[in-house]
């Protein structure tokens, strides 16, 4: 039996200047929001970034006023300044530009964003960080005409310390946001979700003391002993600082000392703790303090394990019933989810279908999703956008993917709802791909070996029997949950094929069918054999319903059947909704 506990942190991320940075817990801290109206300039030729020799202005010793990040005004009639943020159009942040302006719906390229703000109140020794929830895809960030840095990846948080770069009044924050798809990007040129551009998640300023609690990890390390273990990471520490960890509702308060690296480890028992589960999503208040700083959060205590072909949550067998969800909001013009209310709307839709599980496809979603899942008792699969065929042999592409993996795990590793880190979706087997994903798997294990590891793989058919579908992939040896997508009756044959297919899955591991079924146009009715109708979707999805997840690898269920482990009242609905979306 291999056990994974939502628990002990094995490795804290080092500060790395190129692609990654140490995680920083910001969600529960007070922030000065920079959300709202931002001025924007659409720049398809990037005239605000390059000179006529295609040389970046921000790499020049004295950038001209014509560089948009200068946010300059002409001082004389002869000053060549061809832009004016003050007179430019506005967009709302957070938000994508595609659904805010019909002229930008199909636009891929550069848009400059500018926000004016005053510095937050602070003490002379306080530090200030500029935090971005996500920007899609590349963000060049400038403050008061000076470049702070670059971030790539459309779904990960990132930040810059701006303590010494703020003016008391009238700060100018400028971003060049570029959402163009790239062959060496993650994801690459081709996906099947919309390429929303813009500052899609919140932006804020976080004020902390000179010494502050940057990150922590706490969870149940032993189910039998109800033992909790974890680690705190201080920023600005010199070694020897006292760290207090308290769970007031459980009567726990422990004091430990930080080492020279600012890390402090702790371990204690909570015999009376109620474990987190979908039926009882118990969360406890945690208070971590050092010096004048206190970080407050809420955590759930639970374990996730595998035993042969079974999943075990808190030592008990677990059957997953769920749907795949994109980070899109159908109402109010659509587009990317912008706030907690929209995230809750999505998760409540899943709950109304009697789901206990959501796959957050195909990229890390807004932090609201995992935190609300904690509260609502929904189990979560979280993944990075290593999707279809990326540039497997490109080392820069790998480092980009690894940085997105590190950001996802660093942000959400204290969320009890998250039980699966997923490395990829529908990637074709090759030596280069296998090496790439093997490295990602090893990195994920080093960062957090407390959860299950998976990836959505593909099936193929036996040459000697076209009715036997085979799931066999070198990646399956590296993960804990054998997961695959299948669309029999939709991309793969017609409805009559569903009854004929048998399954061959040669792994003694839990099996999860991460996508299946058919698409439909809402409200379109007709013959059950006509594609795009709701009747066709019901016939296709209602077939291999047990494959939404399961513990038996072979043979596959027959159309219309469900395993006895699914509650009878919820069988059809839970199975049907597991494939309402292709992606």
C-alpha positions as CSV (number, residue, x, y, z in Angstrom):
1,X,0.0,0.0,0.0
2,X,1.3,3.4,-1.0
3,X,0.1,6.2,1.2
4,X,0.0,9.9,0.4
5,X,-0.8,12.3,3.2
6,X,-1.8,15.9,2.7
7,X,1.1,16.6,4.8
8,X,4.8,17.1,5.4
9,X,6.6,19.4,3.1
10,X,9.7,17.8,1.7
11,X,11.2,20.7,-0.1
12,X,10.6,24.5,-0.1
13,X,11.2,26.2,-3.4
14,X,14.4,28.1,-3.7
15,X,14.5,31.6,-5.0
16,X,15.3,31.2,-8.7
17,X,15.7,34.3,-10.9
18,X,14.9,32.9,-14.3
19,X,11.6,31.0,-14.2
20,X,10.5,30.4,-10.7
21,X,10.3,32.0,-7.3
22,X,9.6,30.9,-3.8
23,X,5.8,30.7,-3.1
24,X,4.2,33.4,-1.0
25,X,0.9,33.0,0.7
26,X,-1.1,36.2,-0.1
27,X,-4.7,35.2,-0.4
28,X,-5.7,35.8,3.2
29,X,-3.6,38.9,3.7
30,X,-4.9,42.5,3.6
31,X,-4.1,44.1,0.2
32,X,-4.5,47.4,-1.5
33,X,-6.4,46.4,-4.5
34,X,-5.4,47.7,-7.9
35,X,-8.4,46.1,-9.6
36,X,-10.9,48.2,-11.5
37,X,-10.4,50.5,-14.4
38,X,-7.1,50.4,-16.2
39,X,-6.1,52.5,-19.3
40,X,-5.1,50.4,-22.3
41,X,-3.4,50.9,-25.7
42,X,-3.7,48.2,-28.3
43,X,-0.3,47.8,-30.0
44,X,-0.2,45.1,-32.7
45,X,3.0,46.3,-34.2
46,X,4.6,46.8,-30.8
47,X,5.7,50.3,-31.6
48,X,5.7,51.1,-27.9
49,X,8.3,48.4,-27.2
50,X,10.7,48.3,-30.2
51,X,12.5,51.0,-32.2
52,X,12.5,50.8,-36.0
53,X,15.5,48.5,-35.9
54,X,13.5,46.1,-33.8
55,X,15.5,46.7,-30.7
56,X,13.6,46.8,-27.4
57,X,13.5,50.2,-25.8
58,X,13.8,48.7,-22.3
59,X,17.3,47.4,-23.1
60,X,18.6,50.9,-23.9
61,X,20.5,52.9,-21.3
62,X,18.2,55.9,-21.8
63,X,14.8,54.8,-23.3
64,X,13.0,57.5,-25.3
65,X,9.8,59.1,-24.1
66,X,8.1,57.3,-27.0
67,X,8.5,54.0,-25.1
68,X,5.0,53.3,-23.7
69,X,6.3,52.1,-20.4
70,X,7.7,55.6,-19.8
71,X,4.1,56.9,-19.5
72,X,5.5,60.2,-20.6
73,X,4.0,63.5,-21.6
74,X,5.5,65.8,-24.3
75,X,7.4,68.7,-22.7
76,X,7.7,70.7,-25.9
77,X,5.8,70.8,-29.3
78,X,8.7,68.8,-30.9
79,X,8.6,65.9,-28.4
80,X,7.8,62.7,-30.3
81,X,5.3,61.1,-28.0
82,X,2.6,59.3,-30.0
83,X,0.5,57.8,-27.2
84,X,-1.5,59.1,-24.2
85,X,-2.7,56.7,-21.6
86,X,-4.9,59.4,-20.0
87,X,-7.0,59.7,-23.2
88,X,-6.9,56.0,-24.0
89,X,-9.8,53.5,-23.7
90,X,-10.3,51.6,-20.5
91,X,-10.8,47.9,-19.5
92,X,-11.6,46.3,-16.3
93,X,-9.1,44.3,-14.3
94,X,-9.5,41.4,-13.6
95,X,-10.9,40.5,-16.9
96,X,-10.0,39.4,-20.4
97,X,-10.0,41.9,-23.3
98,X,-11.8,39.5,-25.7
99,X,-15.2,39.8,-24.0
100,X,-14.9,43.4,-22.9
101,X,-14.5,44.9,-26.3
102,X,-16.1,43.2,-29.4
103,X,-13.2,44.7,-31.5
104,X,-10.8,42.6,-29.5
105,X,-12.7,39.3,-29.5
106,X,-10.3,37.6,-31.9
107,X,-7.3,39.8,-31.2
108,X,-3.9,38.1,-30.4
109,X,-1.0,40.4,-29.7
110,X,0.2,43.1,-27.4
111,X,-2.0,45.4,-25.3
112,X,-0.5,47.9,-22.9
113,X,-2.2,48.4,-19.5
114,X,-1.6,51.3,-17.2
115,X,-2.8,51.9,-13.6
116,X,-2.1,55.0,-11.5
117,X,-2.0,54.6,-7.7
118,X,-0.7,56.0,-4.5
119,X,1.6,54.0,-2.2
120,X,-0.1,52.2,0.7
121,X,0.4,53.4,4.3
122,X,3.3,51.6,5.9
123,X,6.0,51.9,8.5
124,X,9.6,52.8,7.5
125,X,10.8,49.2,7.9
126,X,7.8,47.5,6.1
127,X,8.1,45.8,2.8
128,X,5.7,46.0,-0.2
129,X,5.0,43.3,-2.8
130,X,3.1,43.8,-6.1
131,X,1.1,40.6,-6.6
132,X,-0.5,39.4,-9.8
133,X,-3.0,36.5,-9.8
134,X,-2.4,35.8,-13.5
135,X,-1.7,37.5,-16.8
136,X,-2.1,35.7,-20.1
137,X,0.4,35.1,-21.5
138,X,3.6,37.1,-21.3
139,X,3.8,40.1,-19.0
140,X,6.5,42.8,-19.2
141,X,6.0,44.8,-16.0
142,X,7.2,48.4,-15.4
143,X,6.9,50.7,-12.4
144,X,7.5,54.4,-12.8
145,X,9.4,53.8,-16.0
146,X,11.7,51.1,-14.8
147,X,11.3,47.4,-15.6
148,X,10.5,45.1,-12.8
149,X,10.7,41.9,-14.8
150,X,9.0,39.4,-17.2
151,X,6.6,36.6,-16.4
152,X,5.5,33.9,-18.9
153,X,2.5,31.5,-18.3
154,X,-1.1,32.6,-18.3
155,X,-2.4,30.9,-15.2
156,X,0.2,31.3,-12.4
157,X,0.6,33.9,-9.7
158,X,3.7,36.0,-9.7
159,X,5.0,39.0,-7.7
160,X,7.7,41.7,-7.4
161,X,9.1,43.4,-4.4
162,X,8.6,47.2,-4.9
163,X,9.6,48.5,-1.5
164,X,12.2,50.9,-2.8
165,X,10.5,51.8,-6.0
166,X,7.3,53.4,-4.8
167,X,6.5,57.1,-4.8
168,X,4.2,58.4,-2.1
169,X,1.8,59.6,-4.8
170,X,1.1,59.1,-8.5
171,X,2.8,55.8,-9.2
172,X,2.5,54.5,-12.8
173,X,2.3,50.7,-13.2
174,X,2.5,49.6,-16.9
175,X,2.3,46.1,-18.3
176,X,2.8,45.0,-21.9
177,X,0.5,41.9,-22.1
178,X,1.1,39.6,-25.1
179,X,-1.2,36.6,-25.6
180,X,0.1,35.4,-28.9
181,X,0.4,31.6,-29.1
182,X,3.9,30.2,-29.6
183,X,5.3,26.9,-30.7
184,X,7.6,26.8,-27.7
185,X,5.0,28.0,-25.2
186,X,3.1,26.1,-22.6
187,X,0.4,25.5,-23.9
188,X,1.6,25.5,-27.5
189,X,-0.1,26.8,-30.7
190,X,-3.0,24.5,-30.7
191,X,-5.5,24.0,-27.8
192,X,-9.3,23.6,-27.6
193,X,-10.0,26.4,-25.2
194,X,-10.2,30.1,-26.0
195,X,-7.0,32.1,-25.8
196,X,-8.3,34.9,-23.5
197,X,-5.8,37.8,-23.2
198,X,-5.3,40.3,-20.5
199,X,-4.8,40.7,-16.8
200,X,-7.3,38.0,-16.0
201,X,-6.9,37.8,-12.2
202,X,-6.6,40.4,-9.4
203,X,-3.7,42.7,-8.8
204,X,-2.8,44.1,-5.4
205,X,-0.1,45.6,-3.1
206,X,0.8,43.6,0.0
207,X,2.4,45.3,2.9
208,X,4.4,43.0,5.3
209,X,6.9,43.6,8.1
210,X,10.6,43.3,7.4
211,X,10.4,39.8,8.9
212,X,7.3,38.0,7.7
213,X,5.8,34.5,7.3
214,X,6.2,33.9,3.6
215,X,4.9,30.4,3.3
216,X,3.9,27.4,5.3
217,X,2.9,23.7,5.0
218,X,0.7,21.9,7.5
219,X,-1.3,18.8,7.2
220,X,-2.1,15.4,8.6
221,X,1.1,13.3,8.5
222,X,-0.2,10.2,10.3
223,X,-3.8,9.0,10.1
224,X,-3.5,6.4,12.9
225,X,-1.8,8.8,15.3
226,X,-3.7,12.0,14.2
227,X,-0.3,13.6,14.0
228,X,0.1,16.9,12.2
229,X,3.4,18.0,10.7
230,X,4.6,20.9,8.7
231,X,7.1,23.7,8.1
232,X,7.1,27.5,8.0
233,X,9.3,29.6,5.8
234,X,10.2,33.1,7.1
235,X,11.4,35.9,4.8
236,X,13.9,38.3,6.3
237,X,15.1,35.9,9.0
238,X,18.6,35.6,10.3
239,X,18.1,32.5,12.3
240,X,16.8,31.8,15.8
241,X,13.5,33.7,15.4
242,X,10.6,32.2,17.3
243,X,7.7,31.0,15.3
244,X,4.3,30.3,16.9
245,X,1.8,27.8,15.2
246,X,-1.7,27.7,16.7
247,X,-5.0,25.9,15.9
248,X,-7.2,27.5,18.5
249,X,-10.2,25.3,17.9
250,X,-8.1,22.2,18.7
251,X,-6.3,23.7,21.7
252,X,-3.0,23.6,19.9
253,X,-0.2,26.2,20.3
254,X,3.4,25.3,19.6
255,X,6.5,27.5,19.5
256,X,9.6,26.5,17.5
257,X,12.8,28.3,16.3
258,X,13.8,29.0,12.8
259,X,17.1,27.9,11.4
260,X,19.6,30.1,9.5
261,X,17.5,29.5,6.3
262,X,14.4,30.9,7.9
263,X,12.7,27.5,8.1
264,X,11.0,26.1,11.2
265,X,9.5,22.6,11.5
266,X,6.8,21.5,13.9
267,X,4.9,18.4,14.8
268,X,2.0,17.8,17.2
269,X,-1.1,15.5,17.7
270,X,-4.8,16.4,17.3
271,X,-6.6,13.4,18.6
272,X,-10.0,15.2,18.6
273,X,-9.7,16.6,15.1
274,X,-12.5,15.9,12.6
275,X,-11.1,14.9,9.3
276,X,-11.9,16.7,6.1
277,X,-14.1,14.9,3.6
278,X,-16.8,15.8,1.0
279,X,-19.5,14.8,3.5
280,X,-17.8,16.8,6.3
281,X,-15.5,19.6,4.9
282,X,-14.2,20.6,8.3
283,X,-11.7,23.5,8.2
284,X,-9.7,24.7,11.2
285,X,-8.3,28.2,11.7
286,X,-4.5,28.3,11.7
287,X,-2.4,31.2,13.0
288,X,1.3,31.4,12.3
289,X,3.2,34.3,13.9
290,X,6.8,35.5,14.1
291,X,7.9,38.9,15.2
292,X,5.2,41.4,14.4
293,X,3.7,39.3,11.6
294,X,0.7,36.9,11.8
295,X,-0.6,34.9,8.9
296,X,-4.1,33.5,9.3
297,X,-5.6,30.7,7.1
298,X,-8.0,27.8,7.2
299,X,-6.9,24.2,6.6
300,X,-8.5,20.8,6.4
301,X,-6.8,17.6,7.7
302,X,-7.1,14.4,5.6
303,X,-5.1,11.7,3.9
304,X,-5.3,10.3,0.4
305,X,-3.9,6.9,-0.5
306,X,-3.9,4.1,-3.0
307,X,-4.2,0.4,-2.3
308,X,-4.0,-1.7,-5.4
309,X,-6.9,-0.4,-7.6
310,X,-8.6,1.5,-4.8
311,X,-8.5,5.1,-3.7
312,X,-8.6,5.7,0.0
313,X,-9.7,9.0,1.6
314,X,-8.9,9.0,5.3
315,X,-8.5,5.2,5.0
316,X,-11.9,4.6,3.5
317,X,-12.6,3.6,-0.2
318,X,-13.4,6.5,-2.4
319,X,-15.3,6.6,-5.7
320,X,-15.0,9.8,-7.7
321,X,-18.1,11.2,-9.5
322,X,-17.5,14.5,-11.3
323,X,-17.1,16.8,-14.2
324,X,-14.4,18.7,-16.1
325,X,-14.7,22.4,-15.6
326,X,-13.1,25.3,-17.5
327,X,-12.4,28.6,-15.9
328,X,-15.2,30.4,-17.8
329,X,-18.3,32.1,-16.7
330,X,-21.4,31.8,-19.0
331,X,-23.3,34.9,-17.8
332,X,-22.6,38.6,-18.0
333,X,-20.9,38.3,-21.4
334,X,-18.8,35.3,-20.6
335,X,-15.0,35.2,-20.4
336,X,-12.6,34.2,-17.7
337,X,-13.9,33.8,-14.1
338,X,-13.2,37.1,-12.4
339,X,-14.1,36.7,-8.8
340,X,-15.2,34.3,-6.0
341,X,-18.9,34.6,-6.8
342,X,-18.4,33.4,-10.3
343,X,-16.1,30.6,-9.1
344,X,-18.8,29.5,-6.6
345,X,-21.4,29.5,-9.4
346,X,-19.3,27.0,-11.3
347,X,-18.8,24.7,-8.3
348,X,-22.4,24.9,-7.3
349,X,-23.4,23.7,-10.7
350,X,-21.1,20.7,-10.2
351,X,-22.6,20.1,-6.7
352,X,-26.2,20.2,-8.1
353,X,-25.3,17.3,-10.3
354,X,-24.3,15.2,-7.3
355,X,-20.6,15.4,-8.1
356,X,-18.0,15.0,-5.3
357,X,-15.1,15.8,-7.6
358,X,-14.1,18.4,-10.2
359,X,-11.3,18.3,-12.8
360,X,-10.0,21.8,-13.2
361,X,-9.1,21.6,-16.9
362,X,-6.6,22.2,-18.4
363,X,-4.5,24.7,-16.4
364,X,-4.4,26.0,-12.8
365,X,-7.6,27.9,-12.1
366,X,-8.1,31.0,-10.0
367,X,-7.2,30.4,-6.3
368,X,-10.9,31.0,-5.5
369,X,-11.7,27.6,-7.0
370,X,-9.5,25.5,-4.7
371,X,-10.4,27.5,-1.6
372,X,-14.2,27.3,-2.3
373,X,-13.8,23.6,-3.0
374,X,-12.3,23.3,0.5
375,X,-15.4,24.9,2.0
376,X,-17.9,23.0,-0.2
377,X,-16.4,19.5,0.1
378,X,-15.4,19.0,-3.5
379,X,-12.4,17.0,-4.4
380,X,-10.1,18.6,-7.0
381,X,-7.8,17.5,-9.9
382,X,-5.5,20.4,-10.8
383,X,-3.2,20.4,-13.8
384,X,-0.8,22.4,-15.9
385,X,-1.3,23.2,-19.6
386,X,1.1,20.6,-21.0
387,X,-1.4,19.9,-23.7
388,X,-1.3,17.8,-26.8
389,X,2.0,18.3,-28.6
390,X,4.4,20.9,-27.2
391,X,8.1,21.4,-28.0
392,X,9.4,18.3,-26.0
393,X,13.0,18.8,-27.0
394,X,13.2,22.5,-26.1
395,X,14.8,23.0,-22.7
396,X,13.3,26.5,-22.3
397,X,9.8,24.9,-22.9
398,X,10.5,22.4,-20.1
399,X,11.6,25.1,-17.7
400,X,8.5,27.0,-18.5
401,X,6.3,23.9,-17.7
402,X,8.3,23.2,-14.6
403,X,7.8,26.8,-13.4
404,X,4.1,26.5,-13.9
405,X,4.1,23.2,-12.0
406,X,6.0,24.8,-9.1
407,X,3.6,27.8,-9.0
408,X,0.5,25.5,-8.9
409,X,1.9,23.3,-6.2
410,X,3.3,26.2,-4.2
411,X,0.0,28.1,-4.2
412,X,-2.4,25.2,-3.5
413,X,-0.5,22.6,-1.5
414,X,-2.4,23.5,1.7
415,X,-5.8,22.9,0.2
416,X,-7.4,19.7,1.5
417,X,-9.7,19.5,-1.6
418,X,-6.8,19.1,-4.0
419,X,-5.9,15.4,-4.2
420,X,-4.4,15.1,-7.7
421,X,-1.6,17.0,-9.5
422,X,-1.8,16.3,-13.2
423,X,1.2,16.7,-15.5
424,X,-0.3,16.6,-19.0
425,X,-3.3,16.0,-21.3
426,X,-3.4,13.7,-24.3
427,X,0.3,13.8,-25.2
428,X,1.5,11.4,-27.8
429,X,4.2,8.9,-26.7
430,X,7.8,9.5,-27.8
431,X,11.2,9.4,-26.3
432,X,11.4,13.2,-26.0
433,X,7.9,13.4,-24.4
434,X,8.7,10.6,-22.0
435,X,11.9,12.3,-20.8
436,X,10.0,15.6,-20.5
437,X,7.2,14.2,-18.4
438,X,9.5,12.0,-16.3
439,X,11.4,15.2,-15.2
440,X,8.1,16.9,-14.4
441,X,7.0,13.8,-12.4
442,X,10.2,13.8,-10.4
443,X,9.9,17.5,-9.7
444,X,6.3,17.2,-8.5
445,X,7.3,14.4,-6.2
446,X,10.1,16.5,-4.7
447,X,7.8,19.5,-4.2
448,X,4.9,17.5,-2.7
449,X,4.8,13.8,-2.3
450,X,1.6,14.0,-0.3
451,X,-0.9,13.8,-3.2
452,X,-1.6,11.5,-6.1
453,X,0.1,12.2,-9.4
454,X,-1.7,11.6,-12.7
455,X,-2.0,12.7,-16.4
456,X,-4.8,12.3,-18.9
457,X,-3.4,9.7,-21.3
458,X,-4.9,8.1,-24.5
459,X,-6.1,4.7,-25.6
460,X,-5.4,2.6,-28.7
461,X,-6.9,-0.6,-30.1
462,X,-5.3,-4.0,-30.3
463,X,-4.3,-4.9,-33.9
464,X,-5.6,-8.5,-33.5
465,X,-8.9,-7.3,-32.0
466,X,-10.3,-3.9,-32.9
467,X,-12.9,-4.1,-30.1
468,X,-10.2,-4.2,-27.3
469,X,-9.2,-0.7,-26.2
470,X,-5.8,-0.6,-24.6
471,X,-4.4,1.9,-22.1
472,X,-0.7,1.4,-22.0
473,X,1.8,4.3,-21.7
474,X,5.3,4.6,-20.1
475,X,3.9,7.5,-18.1
476,X,1.5,5.1,-16.3
477,X,4.5,3.6,-14.5
478,X,5.3,7.0,-13.0
479,X,1.9,8.1,-11.8
480,X,-0.4,6.9,-9.1
481,X,-3.7,7.0,-10.9
482,X,-4.1,5.6,-14.4
483,X,-6.2,8.2,-16.2
484,X,-7.3,8.4,-19.8
485,X,-9.7,10.1,-22.2
486,X,-12.0,8.2,-24.5
487,X,-14.8,9.3,-26.8
488,X,-16.4,6.2,-28.1
489,X,-19.5,7.2,-29.9
490,X,-18.3,10.7,-30.7
491,X,-14.8,11.1,-32.1
492,X,-14.4,7.3,-32.1
493,X,-17.1,5.5,-34.0
494,X,-20.9,5.7,-33.6
495,X,-23.2,4.8,-30.7
496,X,-23.3,1.1,-31.6
497,X,-19.6,0.8,-30.9
498,X,-20.1,1.5,-27.2
499,X,-21.4,-2.0,-26.5
500,X,-18.7,-3.8,-28.3
501,X,-15.6,-2.3,-26.7
502,X,-13.7,-4.1,-24.0
503,X,-10.8,-2.7,-22.0
504,X,-7.2,-3.8,-21.4
505,X,-5.4,-1.8,-18.7
506,X,-2.4,-3.7,-17.3
507,X,-1.8,-1.8,-14.1
508,X,-2.6,-2.6,-10.5
509,X,-3.6,1.0,-9.9
510,X,-6.9,3.0,-9.6
511,X,-8.3,3.9,-13.0
512,X,-10.0,7.2,-13.8
513,X,-11.6,8.1,-17.1
514,X,-11.0,11.8,-17.3
515,X,-13.1,12.6,-20.3
516,X,-15.8,10.8,-22.3
517,X,-19.2,11.4,-23.9
518,X,-20.5,13.7,-26.6
519,X,-21.1,17.4,-27.3
520,X,-24.5,18.9,-27.7
521,X,-26.1,22.2,-28.5
522,X,-28.3,23.2,-25.6
523,X,-31.9,23.0,-26.5
524,X,-31.4,21.1,-29.8
525,X,-33.6,18.0,-29.8
526,X,-34.1,15.3,-32.3
527,X,-33.4,11.7,-33.0
528,X,-31.0,10.0,-30.7
529,X,-28.8,9.1,-33.7
530,X,-28.4,12.7,-34.8
531,X,-25.2,14.3,-33.5
532,X,-25.3,17.7,-31.6
533,X,-28.7,16.8,-30.2
534,X,-29.2,16.4,-26.4
535,X,-30.7,13.0,-27.2
536,X,-27.4,11.9,-28.8
537,X,-25.4,13.2,-25.9
538,X,-27.6,11.4,-23.4
539,X,-27.3,8.1,-25.4
540,X,-23.5,8.4,-25.7
541,X,-22.8,9.7,-22.2
542,X,-25.3,7.4,-20.6
543,X,-23.4,4.5,-22.0
544,X,-20.0,4.0,-20.3
545,X,-21.2,5.8,-17.2
546,X,-19.1,3.8,-14.8
547,X,-16.0,5.0,-16.6
548,X,-16.4,8.5,-15.0
549,X,-14.0,6.9,-12.5
550,X,-13.5,3.4,-11.3
551,X,-11.3,0.9,-9.6
552,X,-11.7,-2.0,-12.0
553,X,-9.5,-1.8,-15.1
554,X,-11.2,-4.5,-17.2
555,X,-13.7,-5.4,-18.5
556,X,-15.5,-2.1,-19.2
557,X,-19.1,-1.6,-18.2
558,X,-21.9,-2.1,-20.7
559,X,-24.0,0.8,-21.9
560,X,-26.6,1.8,-19.3
561,X,-24.8,0.1,-16.4
562,X,-23.3,1.6,-13.3
563,X,-21.1,0.2,-10.6
564,X,-22.8,-0.5,-7.3
565,X,-20.5,1.9,-5.5
566,X,-22.4,4.8,-7.1
567,X,-25.5,5.7,-5.0
568,X,-28.5,4.6,-7.0
569,X,-30.3,7.9,-6.9
570,X,-27.3,9.7,-8.4
571,X,-26.1,7.2,-11.0
572,X,-27.5,8.5,-14.2
573,X,-27.0,12.2,-13.4
574,X,-23.5,11.8,-12.1
575,X,-22.4,9.7,-15.0
576,X,-24.1,11.8,-17.6
577,X,-22.5,15.0,-16.5
578,X,-19.0,13.6,-16.4
579,X,-18.6,14.3,-20.1
580,X,-20.6,17.5,-20.8
581,X,-17.5,19.2,-22.1
582,X,-14.9,18.0,-24.6
583,X,-12.0,19.7,-22.8
